[in-house]
Amino acid sequence: MAVRIRLKRLGAKKAPFYRIVVADSRTSRNGKSIEEIGIYDPTKEPVVLNVDAEAANKWLANGAQPSDTVKALLKKAGVIGE
C-alpha cells in the first residue's frame, strides 16, 4: 500500500479550502483518508497553514510520500528542511 500525504479539497466553487491528509494513493482526491494532519486556506489574508508537525514527521518516517504541493507547504511550515 503506497501512502501519500496530499491535499483534500473542500469549500465552495471559487473558494477552495484544503485539508492536508494521509491517504492511500489509490483513493480519489476527496475519498477516504487515513488521518488529517493539517489545514491550508489560501483564500484568507494572510494564508492559513496549520500542520501537526509531530504527525507529519511520524508519517514521513514511516514512508509516506508527500505530493509536490504538500512538500512545499511542509517546508513553508518548517516541518521538513530544504
Residue pairs with C-beta under 8 A, 6 or more apart in sequence:
1 24
2 24
2 25
2 26
2 65
3 22
3 23
3 24
3 25
3 34
3 59
3 62
3 63
3 64
3 65
4 22
4 23
4 24
4 25
4 64
4 65
4 66
4 67
5 20
5 21
5 22
5 37
5 56
5 59
5 60
5 64
5 65
5 66
5 67
5 70
5 74
6 20
6 21
6 23
6 29
6 66
6 67
6 69
6 70
7 18
7 19
7 20
7 21
7 29
7 40
7 67
7 69
7 70
8 18
8 19
8 20
8 21
8 23
8 29
8 30
8 33
8 36
9 16
9 17
9 18
9 29
9 30
10 16
10 17
10 18
10 19
10 30
11 17
11 43
15 43
16 42
16 43
17 39
17 40
17 41
17 43
18 39
18 40
18 41
18 42
19 33
19 36
19 38
19 39
19 40
20 36
20 37
20 38
20 39
20 40
20 51
20 56
20 70
20 73
21 33
21 34
21 35
21 36
21 37
22 33
22 34
22 35
22 36
22 37
22 59
22 64
23 31
23 32
23 33
23 34
24 32
24 34
25 65
27 33
35 55
35 59
37 51
37 52
37 55
37 56
37 59
38 49
38 50
38 51
38 52
38 56
38 77
39 48
39 49
39 50
40 47
40 48
40 49
40 73
41 47
41 48
41 49
49 73
49 76
49 77
51 73
51 74
51 77
51 79
53 77
53 78
53 79
56 74
56 79
56 80
57 79
60 66
60 80
66 74
71 80
74 80
75 81
75 82
